[in-house]
Amino acid sequence: MRRFYSLSVGILLLLAAPVMAQQALWATYENAGKKAYEAGKFIEAEKIFSLALQAAQNAAPGENKELFLAHAYNDLGAVARDLGQYPKSEELINKAIPLISKTSGDDSPIMGYALLNLANIYVTMAKPTEAEQLYIKVVEIAEKKSNKLKNTSILALPLTNLGNAYVEDGKYSQAAKVYARALAVYDRAKIKKDLYYAGTLYGLSMLYLSTGDYKKADEYARKCVEFAGQLVGKDNPYYGKALINLARVCGKTGHYKEGEELLAQARELTIKNLGEDHPEMPIILCALATNYESQGNYTKAEPIAAKALELGRKSFGQDHPVVADALTTQGNIYHDQGKYKEAEDDYKLAIDATEKSVGADHPWVARALNRLGELYLDENRTADAEAVLQRALAIDKNKLSSENSDVADIERLLAATYRMQGKDADAETLYKHSIKATEASLGKDHSQYGAAVRELGRLYQQQGKYPDAESLYKQSLATDEKVFGSNSPKVASDLDLLTKLYLAAKDSANAAETAKRADAIKQSLPGTAQLSVLKSSINDNEQKLKQATKPVADKWALVVGISNFQDPSINLKFAAKDATDFKNFLVSKEQFQPDHVRLLTDKTATRQNIADQLGEKWLGRVANRDDLVVIYLSTHGSGSQKEIGGVNFLVAQDTNKNNLEMTGIPMQWLTSIVGKQVHSNRIVIIMDVCHSAAAASGSKELFRGDAKNASANGVAAQNIPLGEGQSLLCSSLADQVSWESKTYPNSVFTKKLMEALQMKGRQTTLTDAYNYLKDAVESEVLRDRAEVQTPILNTKLWTGGDAIIAVKPVKPRKAL
């Protein structure tokens, strides 16, 4: 659920209080409470407003007692909301409303503000129907006063708040109409635009951020910043709120440096105007930590998230949505690094804090459960994932419209969980409803709708329901052609899906046609120069792979992944998590004993330690001739270094990027080193690295080279020397980039590799896995990156039966 940290001052507007001499005590408390509230000292403000309430209760009946009581209840209600005490806030404002009705009238502006406060509480408490009714009533109050009143910003305020509520509830089309109406208030009357106008621009940016239209989100966020600066000045805290919103948009568009600068400016404004401990600070720090997390800069992200959590607890206590946000932010940082225990602890604390602040059946709880479910899936804890995702879905179905994109997101994730467990019928039901809900919420042209359609199509294809799959794939193709054009890489990805479907259905004529169209589009994209090597190199040892082989005595694996390097300028986002996930996968799915898999990440993955673990300190000592050995590496690769014979390098944690020949691991020598050090006759080496001269944000290539000569600078996987009994699986060809995903915290290759190795359960051969892996990686990278990434498998010197990674060892031994 999207939490609205709105710019509009009307969201929690305290009622203006008259100061009269005979009520000096009450007025003193009222003014002192307002000062504390405006400074963000909510606990202190609550104590002072409580004293104001006592003074009002002690006033004589003729001394405006009822009016002062109304103010006191409303003030306390506003503070209770900021403290996360939502039922209490609702109760207090409901006490104020009848008093306001009696003293000021049902159609008074003061009544409108009180109802507005109550409606905002209902939004927070996930009571959308009650909130909508109150917002409409406030609009009616504004419109009733006079024709002149219709043309003032008093009407724009409740309209903007109603739009915010619709965004929270996932009713995006209704939100757009209400925001447009709010803007029209200003345009129709040509009145002076005020801070409420900035709030409407803010709301529009949040709307488009929620629907994935980042271009429009950026447009309105920048308009909001510009207008707020003109209206209140660039030294005002409200200007800082506009900066925070624009920084969030920058995080979605990849403009991380600009986002960092905006948040630093907002932080400075908050400290200057409100102090270092102001409750706004945890929100800024969470946004800043997320910015660094998105760049893979976990060293900077972790302490900032910890500070946000500390300040949130100081301002709000243990159980508040802001505290839950800080816990989730910290959990996300741990999750991205594969630190699952720490992430799980934070996610559970976030769930607990959210439940205690808004109730156990609130959609915010569902969002927190969703994150925990994703974590469990990364750990292959499918039963745990199913339990928390089912609970999340039940909450959302109870509290939100069934045709809501949040509901659809959980349904797709739960459907994937069912598929991992072989519950295809349950998965099909959820995919179908996800498609319907996404269409209703976001429309058929949205990327989430297309993703849901393709996922159901893949399910049908695997079930042999080819006509059903074809219909869905063609639907995705038609949408992408309409939205992106007939020569878009996304269209090529759709055509590839159809080609594989036609081949499976033995429809060679249609397969040839769609393949021809896809290839024509791909030829203009990066990464196509070396595609011809596949035909000659893949499975050219087919007859040998069919030969009988001795049983596998035992199995061992060395798994290496590096995200945080000694040189932070070359940090990766998910390499350490890739390695952690692959290690967990080998143990949970591929029948490796936990003590037979050694994991090296970050500081433990130095050049010397990697060499030692390959040799006499571990693999060289434990692996015997009839064992199966898997070596997995996820790190940077370098382009070829011409001055030392065209060698490519793997980058260790302590590698100096300016002195690769002395501090890196020569890629061409790796297989010969393994052959000499590891005594097994069956070794599978998996490299999730680039070995070309290409580079880009989100890739695993260290240096950018001459793009025209990329294939010459790269090293072709089929030409890496192999010892007898070795297979080499590389994530990309010589002229290509190995990409990290845009949609989940893994590299595309590693995520799809784990899926591929389970295609036929524990009978999946390396060749089976490769055939799925190649298509899956190509399809996702083509769609998301507009480039071609093609994994390659070299089995030239592998003899005996095709490798089965999940094979059960016949003579397992104790580890050293």
C-alpha positions in Angstrom: 0.0 0.0 0.0 1.3 3.4 -0.9 1.8 5.7 2.1 1.0 9.3 1.3 3.4 11.7 2.9 1.5 14.6 1.4 2.6 18.2 0.8 -0.8 19.6 1.3 -1.1 21.6 4.6 -4.8 20.7 4.8 -4.1 17.0 5.5 -3.7 17.6 9.3 -4.9 21.2 9.7 -5.3 22.3 13.3 -8.3 24.5 13.8 -7.6 28.2 14.3 -8.4 29.1 17.9 -9.7 32.5 19.1 -7.8 34.1 22.1 -10.0 35.7 24.7 -8.9 37.3 27.9 -11.2 35.2 30.2 -9.8 32.0 28.8 -6.1 32.9 29.2 -5.1 29.6 30.6 -6.7 27.6 27.8 -5.2 29.9 25.2 -1.8 29.6 26.7 -1.9 25.8 26.4 -3.4 25.9 22.9 -0.6 28.1 21.6 2.1 26.2 23.3 0.7 22.9 22.0 0.7 24.3 18.4 4.3 25.4 18.7 5.3 21.9 19.9 3.2 20.3 17.1 4.7 22.4 14.4 8.2 21.6 15.7 7.4 17.9 15.3 7.4 17.3 19.1 4.2 15.2 19.0 4.5 13.6 22.5 5.1 17.0 24.1 2.2 18.5 22.0 -0.1 15.7 23.2 0.7 16.5 26.9 0.1 20.2 26.3 -3.1 19.7 24.4 -4.3 17.4 27.2 -3.9 20.3 29.6 -5.8 22.6 27.1 -8.6 20.0 27.2 -8.7 20.1 31.0 -8.9 23.9 30.9 -11.8 23.7 28.5 -13.6 21.1 30.6 -13.2 23.4 33.7 -14.5 26.5 31.9 -17.9 27.8 32.8 -20.7 27.1 30.4 -20.9 30.7 29.3 -17.2 31.0 28.4 -17.3 29.4 24.9 -16.7 26.0 26.6 -18.1 23.9 23.8 -16.0 25.7 21.2 -12.8 25.3 23.2 -13.7 21.6 23.7 -14.1 21.2 20.0 -10.7 22.7 19.4 -9.1 20.6 22.1 -10.5 17.3 20.8 -9.6 18.1 17.2 -6.0 19.1 18.2 -5.6 15.9 20.2 -7.0 13.9 17.3 -4.5 15.4 14.9 -1.6 14.6 17.2 -2.9 11.0 17.8 -2.9 10.4 14.1 0.7 11.5 13.8 1.6 9.2 16.7 0.0 6.3 14.9 -2.9 6.1 17.4 -5.6 5.9 14.7 -8.6 4.5 16.6 -7.9 7.1 19.3 -7.6 9.8 16.7 -11.0 8.8 15.2 -12.6 8.8 18.6 -11.4 12.3 19.5 -12.4 13.9 16.2 -15.8 12.3 16.4 -16.1 14.1 19.7 -15.2 17.4 18.1 -17.6 17.2 15.2 -21.0 17.5 17.1 -19.5 20.4 19.1 -18.5 22.2 15.9 -21.9 21.5 14.5 -23.5 23.2 17.5 -21.2 26.2 17.7 -20.3 26.9 14.1 -22.8 25.0 11.9 -22.6 21.9 9.6 -21.7 24.0 6.6 -18.9 26.0 8.2 -15.4 25.8 6.8 -14.3 24.7 10.3 -16.6 21.7 10.0 -15.1 21.0 6.6 -11.6 20.9 8.0 -12.7 18.6 10.9 -14.3 16.2 8.4 -11.2 16.4 6.3 -9.1 15.3 9.2 -11.5 12.4 9.9 -11.5 11.3 6.3 -7.7 11.2 6.2 -7.8 9.0 9.3 -10.2 6.7 7.5 -7.8 6.5 4.6 -5.0 5.5 7.0 -7.3 2.9 8.7 -8.1 1.4 5.3 -11.8 2.5 5.4 -12.0 3.8 1.8 -15.8 3.9 1.6 -16.2 6.0 4.8 -13.3 8.3 3.7 -14.8 8.8 0.2 -18.2 9.8 1.7 -16.6 12.4 4.0 -14.5 13.9 1.2 -17.5 14.3 -1.0 -19.4 15.9 1.9 -16.5 18.4 2.4 -16.6 19.2 -1.3 -20.3 19.9 -1.0 -19.7 22.2 2.0 -17.2 24.2 -0.1 -19.5 24.4 -3.1 -22.6 25.4 -1.0 -21.2 28.6 0.4 -21.3 30.7 -2.7 -20.3 30.9 -6.3 -17.3 32.8 -5.2 -16.3 30.0 -2.9 -16.3 27.6 -5.8 -13.5 29.4 -7.3 -11.1 29.3 -4.4 -8.5 26.8 -3.2 -10.8 25.7 -0.4 -12.5 23.5 -2.9 -9.2 22.2 -4.4 -8.1 21.0 -1.0 -10.7 18.3 -0.4 -10.6 17.3 -4.1 -6.8 16.7 -3.8 -7.3 14.7 -0.6 -10.0 12.6 -2.3 -7.5 12.0 -5.2 -4.9 10.9 -2.7 -7.4 8.5 -1.2 -8.2 7.0 -4.6 -4.4 6.4 -5.2 -4.1 4.7 -1.8 -7.0 2.4 -2.8 -5.6 1.7 -6.3 -8.5 3.5 -8.1 -6.2 5.3 -10.5 -8.7 6.4 -13.1 -10.9 8.0 -10.4 -7.9 9.7 -8.9 -6.9 11.3 -12.3 -10.4 12.7 -12.7 -10.5 14.2 -9.2 -7.0 15.8 -9.6 -8.0 17.2 -13.0 -11.0 18.8 -11.3 -8.8 20.3 -8.6 -6.5 21.8 -11.1 -9.5 23.2 -13.0 -10.6 25.2 -9.9 -7.5 27.3 -10.3 -7.6 27.5 -14.1 -11.3 28.3 -14.3 -11.1 31.3 -11.9 -7.6 32.3 -12.7 -7.0 32.8 -8.9 -3.7 33.0 -7.2 -2.2 29.5 -6.8 -1.3 28.6 -3.2 0.3 25.6 -1.4 -2.8 23.5 -2.0 -2.0 23.7 -5.7 1.4 22.3 -5.0 -0.3 19.5 -3.1 -2.3 18.7 -6.2 0.8 18.5 -8.3 2.4 16.3 -5.6 -0.6 14.0 -5.7 -0.4 13.7 -9.5 3.2 12.7 -9.4 2.3 10.0 -6.8 -0.5 8.8 -9.1 1.9 8.3 -12.0 4.6 6.9 -9.8 2.1 4.3 -8.6 1.1 3.4 -12.2 4.6 3.2 -13.5 4.3 6.2 -15.8 7.6 7.7 -14.7 7.8 10.3 -17.4 4.6 12.0 -16.1 5.6 11.4 -12.5 8.8 13.2 -13.2 7.0 16.0 -15.0 4.6 16.7 -12.1 7.2 16.3 -9.4 9.4 18.9 -11.1 6.4 21.3 -11.5 5.7 20.8 -7.8 9.3 21.6 -6.8 9.3 24.7 -9.1 6.0 26.1 -7.8 6.8 25.3 -4.1 10.1 27.2 -4.5 8.4 30.2 -6.0 5.6 30.2 -3.4 7.3 29.6 -0.1 11.0 29.9 -1.0 13.7 27.4 -1.2 14.5 27.7 2.5 11.1 26.4 3.6 10.4 22.8 4.9 7.5 22.5 2.5 9.9 23.0 -0.3 11.9 20.1 1.2 8.8 17.8 1.0 8.6 18.5 -2.8 12.3 17.7 -3.1 11.8 14.3 -1.3 9.0 13.4 -3.8 11.1 14.3 -6.8 14.0 12.2 -5.3 11.7 9.2 -5.2 10.9 9.6 -8.8 14.6 10.0 -9.6 15.1 6.6 -7.9 12.6 5.0 -10.3 14.2 6.6 -13.4 17.8 5.7 -12.5 18.9 9.3 -11.8 20.4 8.3 -8.5 23.0 11.1 -8.3 20.3 13.8 -8.7 18.1 12.0 -6.1 20.9 11.9 -3.7 21.5 15.7 -4.1 17.8 16.4 -3.7 17.6 14.4 -0.4 20.7 16.0 0.9 19.1 19.4 0.3 15.9 18.3 2.0 17.8 17.0 4.9 19.7 20.2 5.3 16.4 22.2 5.2 14.8 20.0 7.8 17.8 20.3 10.2 18.0 24.1 9.7 14.2 24.8 10.2 13.0 21.9 12.4 16.1 20.3 14.0 18.0 17.0 13.5 15.4 15.0 15.5 12.3 16.1 13.7 9.9 13.3 12.7 10.4 14.3 9.0 14.0 13.1 9.2 13.3 9.3 9.3 11.3 9.7 6.0 14.2 11.5 4.4 16.8 9.0 5.6 14.7 6.0 4.4 14.5 7.6 0.9 18.2 8.2 1.0 19.0 4.7 2.1 16.8 3.3 -0.7 18.6 5.5 -3.2 21.9 3.9 -2.1 20.4 0.5 -2.0 19.2 0.9 -5.6 22.8 1.6 -6.7 24.1 -1.4 -4.7 26.0 0.9 -2.4 25.1 -1.1 0.8 28.0 0.3 2.7 26.4 3.8 2.7 22.8 2.5 2.8 23.1 0.4 6.0 24.0 3.1 8.5 21.5 5.6 7.1 18.7 3.1 7.4 19.8 2.3 11.0 19.7 6.1 11.8 16.3 6.4 10.3 15.1 3.5 12.5 16.6 5.1 15.6 15.0 8.5 14.9 11.7 7.0 14.0 11.5 5.1 17.3 12.6 8.2 19.2 9.8 10.3 17.6 7.0 7.7 17.5 7.9 4.8 19.7 8.2 1.2 18.6 4.9 0.8 16.8 4.3 3.3 14.0 4.1 3.2 10.2 7.2 5.3 9.9 9.1 2.9 12.1 7.8 0.0 10.0 9.0 1.8 6.9 12.5 2.1 8.4 12.5 -1.6 9.3 11.4 -2.6 5.8 14.1 -0.3 4.3 16.8 -1.9 6.4 15.4 -5.4 5.7 15.5 -4.7 1.9 19.2 -3.7 2.2 20.0 -7.0 4.0 17.8 -9.0 1.5 19.6 -7.6 -1.5 22.9 -8.8 0.0 21.6 -12.3 0.8 21.7 -11.6 4.5 18.5 -13.5 5.1 18.4 -13.9 8.8 18.9 -10.2 9.4 16.3 -9.3 6.7 13.8 -11.8 8.1 14.1 -10.3 11.6 13.5 -6.8 10.2 10.5 -7.8 8.1 8.9 -9.6 11.0 9.4 -6.5 13.2 7.9 -4.3 10.5 4.9 -6.6 10.3 4.5 -6.4 14.1 4.8 -2.6 14.2 2.3 -2.2 11.4 -0.2 -4.6 13.0 0.0 -2.7 16.3 -0.4 0.7 14.7 -3.1 0.1 12.1 -4.5 -3.4 12.9 -3.7 -6.9 11.8 -6.1 -6.8 8.8 -4.7 -3.6 7.2 -3.4 -3.5 3.6 -0.1 -2.2 4.9 0.3 -5.5 6.8 -0.3 -7.2 3.5 2.6 -5.3 1.9 4.9 -6.2 4.7 3.9 -9.9 4.4 4.5 -9.7 0.7 8.2 -8.7 1.3 8.6 -11.6 3.8 7.0 -14.0 1.2 9.5 -12.9 -1.4 12.3 -13.5 1.1 11.1 -17.0 1.7 10.9 -17.7 -2.0 14.5 -16.7 -2.4 15.4 -19.2 0.4 13.3 -21.9 -1.3 11.0 -22.0 1.7 7.9 -22.4 -0.4 5.6 -23.6 2.3 6.5 -20.6 4.5 6.1 -18.3 1.5 2.7 -19.8 0.6 1.4 -19.2 4.2 2.4 -15.5 4.4 1.2 -14.7 0.8 -2.1 -16.4 1.4 -2.6 -14.2 4.5 -1.6 -11.1 2.5 -4.0 -11.9 -0.2 -6.8 -12.5 2.3 -6.2 -9.1 3.8 -6.2 -7.3 0.5 -9.3 -9.1 -0.8 -11.1 -8.1 2.4 -10.0 -4.4 2.5 -9.5 -3.5 -1.2 -11.4 -3.8 -4.4 -10.8 -7.2 -6.0 -9.8 -5.3 -9.1 -6.8 -3.7 -7.6 -3.2 -3.9 -8.8 -2.0 -4.6 -5.3 -4.2 -7.7 -5.2 -3.0 -8.7 -8.6 0.7 -8.4 -7.5 0.2 -10.8 -4.6 -1.8 -13.2 -6.8 1.0 -13.4 -9.3 3.6 -14.0 -6.6 1.4 -16.7 -4.9 0.8 -18.3 -8.3 4.6 -18.5 -8.8 4.8 -20.2 -5.4 2.2 -22.7 -6.4 4.0 -23.5 -9.6 7.2 -24.2 -7.6 5.2 -26.7 -5.6 3.6 -28.3 -8.7 0.1 -26.8 -7.9 -0.6 -25.7 -11.4 -4.4 -25.6 -11.1 -4.2 -23.2 -8.2 -1.6 -21.1 -10.1 -3.9 -20.9 -13.2 -6.8 -19.6 -11.1 -4.6 -16.9 -9.6 -3.1 -15.9 -12.9 -6.5 -15.5 -14.5 -7.7 -13.2 -11.7 -4.5 -11.3 -11.8 -5.0 -10.6 -15.5 -8.5 -9.4 -14.8 -7.5 -7.2 -11.8 -4.6 -5.6 -13.6 -6.7 -4.8 -16.7 -9.3 -3.1 -14.5 -6.7 -1.1 -12.5 -4.0 -0.3 -15.0 -5.4 -1.2 -18.4 -4.3 -3.6 -21.1 -1.4 -1.4 -22.2 0.4 -1.6 -18.9 3.6 -3.7 -18.5 2.1 -5.6 -15.5 -0.8 -6.7 -17.6 1.5 -8.1 -20.3 3.6 -9.9 -17.7 0.6 -11.6 -16.2 -0.6 -12.7 -19.7 2.8 -14.1 -20.6 3.1 -16.0 -17.3 -0.3 -17.7 -17.9 0.8 -18.4 -21.5 4.0 -20.1 -20.2 1.9 -22.3 -17.9 -0.3 -23.4 -20.7 2.6 -24.1 -23.0 4.3 -26.3 -20.3 0.9 -28.1 -19.9 0.8 -28.7 -23.7 -2.2 -26.4 -24.1 -0.7 -24.8 -27.2 -3.8 -23.0 -28.6 -4.5 -21.3 -25.3 -0.8 -20.3 -24.9 -0.8 -19.0 -28.5 -3.8 -16.8 -27.9 -2.1 -15.2 -24.9 1.2 -14.7 -26.6 -0.5 -13.1 -29.6 -2.4 -10.8 -27.2 1.0 -9.7 -25.6 2.4 -9.2 -29.1 -0.5 -7.0 -30.3 -0.2 -4.8 -27.2 3.5 -4.3 -27.5 3.2 -3.5 -31.2 0.6 -0.9 -30.4 2.5 0.7 -27.5 6.1 0.3 -28.6 6.1 -0.1 -32.4 6.5 -3.2 -34.6 10.3 -3.1 -34.4 10.6 -2.8 -30.7 12.8 -5.3 -28.7 9.7 -6.1 -26.7 8.1 -7.3 -29.9 11.1 -9.4 -30.7 10.7 -11.0 -27.2 7.1 -11.8 -28.0 8.0 -13.3 -31.3 10.6 -15.5 -29.6 8.0 -16.8 -27.3 5.7 -17.7 -30.2 8.6 -19.3 -32.0 9.4 -21.6 -29.1 5.6 -22.4 -28.8 5.3 -23.3 -32.5 8.4 -25.5 -32.3 7.0 -27.3 -29.3 3.7 -27.8 -31.2 5.7 -29.0 -34.3 4.3 -26.1 -36.4 7.5 -25.5 -38.4 6.0 -23.0 -40.8 4.8 -20.5 -38.2 8.0 -21.0 -36.2 10.1 -20.1 -39.2 8.0 -17.0 -39.9 8.1 -15.6 -36.3 11.8 -16.5 -35.9 12.6 -14.6 -39.1 10.7 -11.5 -37.8 12.4 -11.7 -34.4 15.9 -12.1 -35.9 15.3 -9.0 -38.2 14.7 -6.9 -35.1 17.6 -8.4 -33.1 20.1 -7.6 -35.8 20.0 -3.9 -35.0 20.6 -4.6 -31.2 23.8 -4.9 -29.2 25.0 -8.5 -28.6 24.3 -10.2 -31.9 27.8 -10.5 -33.5 28.6 -13.8 -31.9 25.3 -15.6 -32.2 26.6 -17.8 -35.0 28.9 -19.6 -32.5 26.0 -21.3 -30.8 25.2 -23.6 -33.7 28.7 -25.0 -33.8 29.4 -25.1 -30.1 26.3 -26.3 -28.2 26.0 -30.0 -27.6 28.6 -30.8 -30.3 29.5 -33.6 -28.1 26.0 -35.1 -28.2 27.1 -38.7 -28.8 29.5 -38.6 -25.9 26.7 -37.2 -23.6 24.7 -40.3 -24.3 27.3 -42.7 -23.1 27.0 -44.4 -19.8 28.8 -43.0 -16.8 29.8 -44.1 -13.4 27.6 -43.2 -10.5 28.5 -40.0 -8.6 30.1 -40.9 -5.3 29.8 -37.5 -3.6 29.1 -33.8 -4.5 30.9 -30.6 -3.7 30.5 -27.0 -4.6 32.4 -23.8 -4.2 30.1 -20.8 -4.6 31.6 -17.3 -5.0 29.8 -13.9 -5.3 31.0 -10.4 -4.7 28.9 -7.3 -4.4 31.1 -5.1 -2.2 34.6 -4.8 -3.5 37.7 -3.3 -1.8 37.3 -0.6 -4.5 33.6 0.6 -3.9 33.5 2.3 -7.3 33.0 -1.2 -8.9 30.4 -2.6 -6.5 27.7 -4.8 -7.9 24.1 -4.9 -6.6 23.2 -8.6 -6.3 26.3 -10.8 -7.0 26.7 -11.8 -3.3 22.9 -12.5 -3.1 23.2 -14.5 -6.3 25.8 -16.7 -4.7 23.9 -17.0 -1.4 20.7 -18.0 -3.3 22.6 -20.5 -5.5 24.2 -22.1 -2.4 20.8 -22.4 -0.7 19.4 -23.8 -4.0 22.0 -26.5 -4.1 21.2 -27.6 -0.6 17.4 -27.3 -0.7 16.8 -28.5 -4.2 19.8 -30.3 -5.7 20.7 -32.7 -2.9 24.0 -31.2 -1.7 24.9 -31.6 1.9 25.2 -28.2 3.6 28.8 -28.8 4.7 29.7 -29.8 1.1 29.0 -26.3 -0.2 31.4 -23.5 0.7 30.2 -20.0 0.2 32.6 -17.0 -0.3 31.1 -13.6 -0.5 32.5 -10.1 -0.3 35.4 -9.9 2.2 35.9 -13.7 2.2 36.2 -13.8 -1.6 39.7 -12.4 -2.0 42.0 -13.6 -4.8 44.1 -15.6 -2.4 41.2 -17.2 -0.6 39.4 -18.2 -3.8 42.7 -19.9 -5.0 43.1 -21.5 -1.6 39.6 -22.9 -1.5 40.0 -24.2 -5.1 43.2 -25.9 -4.0 44.7 -27.6 -1.0 42.6 -25.8 1.7 39.4 -27.3 0.5 38.3 -28.6 -3.0 41.7 -30.0 -3.7 41.5 -32.1 -0.5 37.9 -33.2 -0.4 36.9 -34.0 -4.0 37.8 -37.4 -5.3 37.8 -38.8 -8.9 34.2 -40.1 -9.0 32.7 -37.0 -7.3 30.8 -34.2 -9.0 32.1 -30.7 -8.4 30.3 -27.4 -9.1 32.2 -24.1 -9.2 30.0 -21.0 -9.4 31.3 -17.5 -9.7 29.3 -14.2 -9.8 31.5 -11.1 -10.2 32.9 -8.7 -12.7 34.7 -9.9 -15.8 37.0 -7.7 -17.8 37.5 -7.2 -21.5 40.6 -8.8 -22.9 44.0 -7.2 -22.0 45.8 -7.1 -25.3 49.2 -6.2 -23.8 49.3 -9.6 -22.0 48.1 -11.8 -24.8 44.4 -11.0 -24.8 43.7 -12.5 -21.3 40.3 -11.8 -19.7 40.1 -11.5 -15.9 37.7 -12.4 -13.1 37.6 -9.7 -10.4 38.2 -10.8 -6.8 37.1 -8.7 -3.8 40.6 -7.2 -3.5 41.4 -6.9 -7.2 42.9 -3.5 -8.3 41.0 -2.6 -11.5 44.1 -0.7 -12.7 46.4 -3.7 -12.2 44.3 -6.7 -13.3 47.3 -8.8 -14.4 48.7 -8.9 -10.9 45.5 -8.8 -8.8 42.8 -10.5 -10.9 42.1 -14.1 -11.8 42.9 -15.0 -15.4 39.6 -16.4 -16.9 41.5 -18.5 -19.5 43.6 -20.1 -16.8 40.8 -20.9 -14.4 39.9 -24.2 -16.0 43.5 -25.4 -16.1 44.0 -24.3 -12.5 40.9 -26.3 -11.5 42.1 -29.3 -13.6 45.3 -29.4 -11.7 44.0 -28.6 -8.2 40.7 -30.5 -8.1 40.9 -34.3 -8.6 37.4 -34.9 -9.8 36.7 -36.1 -13.3 33.3 -34.3 -13.4 33.5 -30.6 -12.9 30.8 -28.0 -13.9 32.0 -24.4 -13.9 29.4 -21.7 -14.0 30.4 -18.1 -14.6 27.8 -15.3 -14.2 30.1 -12.6 -15.5 30.7 -10.5 -18.5 33.7 -11.4 -20.6 33.3 -8.8 -23.3 34.3 -5.2 -23.7 30.8 -3.9 -23.2 29.6 -2.1 -20.0 26.5 -0.5 -18.6 24.8 0.2 -15.3 23.4 -3.0 -14.1 25.9 -5.2 -15.8 28.9 -7.3 -14.7 31.5 -5.8 -17.0 34.3 -3.9 -15.4 35.5 -1.7 -18.3 34.0 -0.3 -21.5 35.9 -1.0 -24.6 35.5 -0.2 -28.3 32.0 -1.3 -29.1 32.8 -2.0 -32.7 35.5 -4.5 -31.6 33.6 -6.0 -28.7 33.8 -9.5 -29.9 37.5 -9.3 -30.5 38.1 -7.9 -27.0 35.9 -10.6 -25.4 36.7 -14.2 -24.9 34.4 -16.8 -26.4 33.3 -19.3 -23.9 33.7 -22.2 -26.4 37.4 -21.3 -26.7 38.2 -21.4 -23.0 40.5 -24.4 -22.5 38.8 -27.2 -20.7 40.3 -30.1 -18.8 38.9 -33.6 -19.5 35.6 -34.0 -17.7 34.8 -30.3 -17.5 31.6 -28.4 -18.6 31.5 -24.6 -18.8 28.3 -22.6 -18.6 28.7 -18.9 -19.2 26.1 -16.2 -18.7 26.7 -14.5 -22.1 28.6 -14.5 -25.4 31.8 -12.7 -26.0 30.2 -9.4 -27.3 27.4 -9.3 -24.7 26.6 -7.9 -21.3 25.5 -10.1 -18.3 22.6 -8.1 -16.8 21.2 -7.8 -13.3 17.4 -7.8 -13.3 15.2 -4.7 -13.2 12.4 -6.5 -11.4 13.9 -8.8 -8.7 17.2 -8.7 -6.7 19.2 -11.2 -8.7 21.1 -11.4 -12.0 18.8 -12.6 -14.8 21.1 -15.5 -15.5 21.3 -16.9 -12.0 17.6 -16.5 -11.3 16.7 -18.4 -14.5 19.5 -20.9 -13.9 17.8 -22.0 -10.7 14.5 -22.3 -12.5 16.1 -24.2 -15.3 17.8 -26.8 -13.1 14.3 -27.8 -11.8 12.6 -28.0 -15.2 12.3 -31.8 -14.9 12.8 -32.0 -11.1 15.8 -33.9 -10.0 16.1 -35.6 -13.4 17.0 -32.3 -15.1 20.2 -32.6 -17.1 22.6 -29.7 -17.8 21.5 -29.8 -21.4 17.8 -29.7 -20.4 18.5 -26.7 -18.2 20.5 -24.9 -20.8 17.8 -25.2 -23.4 15.3 -23.5 -21.0 17.9 -21.1 -19.6 19.0 -19.7 -23.0 15.4 -18.8 -24.0 14.4 -17.4 -20.6 17.5 -15.1 -20.3 17.2 -13.9 -23.9 13.5 -13.1 -23.5 13.8 -11.1 -20.3 16.9 -9.2 -21.3 15.5 -8.4 -24.7 12.3 -7.0 -23.1 13.9 -5.1 -20.3 17.3 -4.0 -21.7 16.8 -3.9 -25.5 19.9 -6.0 -25.9 20.7 -9.7 -26.6 22.2 -11.9 -23.8 22.7 -15.5 -24.7 24.1 -18.0 -22.2 26.5 -20.5 -23.7 27.3 -24.1 -22.7 30.6 -25.7 -23.7 30.6 -29.5 -23.2 33.4 -30.4 -25.8 35.5 -32.4 -23.3 32.7 -33.7 -21.1 32.5 -37.5 -21.5 29.9 -39.9 -20.2 26.2 -39.2 -19.5 24.9 -35.7 -19.4 25.5 -34.0 -16.1 22.6 -34.0 -13.6 23.4 -31.5 -10.9 20.7 -32.8 -8.6 21.9 -36.4 -8.8 21.9 -38.3 -5.5 25.4 -39.3 -4.5 25.9 -43.0 -3.8 28.8 -42.8 -1.4 28.5 -39.5 0.6 31.3 -38.7 3.0 31.8 -36.4 5.9 33.3 -33.1 5.1 36.7 -32.1 6.5 
